[in-house]
Amino acid sequence: MVKKRPHTVVFSWTSEGTYNTLRDYVDGTETSVSVACDIQPNTAKYTVGTSGDVQQASYRIFANRFDDDTDVPETGVTANFFDLDHVVLKFFVYQKHLEVFV
């Protein structure tokens, strides 16, 4: 039987730091989310984002949406799979799944 999501990817990012009540800078927290997914080589060499920007992507990742309302930033996200870190170019969030270009 063929598995729908045969791979695992770990998305990681660091939130922005803030200043506390004593006006001391506090570093942001690192967040990591591991999800089952399907990773495919990107057959189209370029990806056009919603703003019209053209980016070259190596892989497309298909995964279910995160269980909670995890707020993923638009920049600074890495995806770890195949024992390598990849820079996430774009998240496309649909009703029931994610499509991610790296």
Summary of the structure (lengths in Angstrom):
residues: 102
radius of gyration: 15.5
end to end distance: 27.8
largest distance: 58.3
contacts: 228
relative contact order: 0.25
helix: 0%
strand: 52%
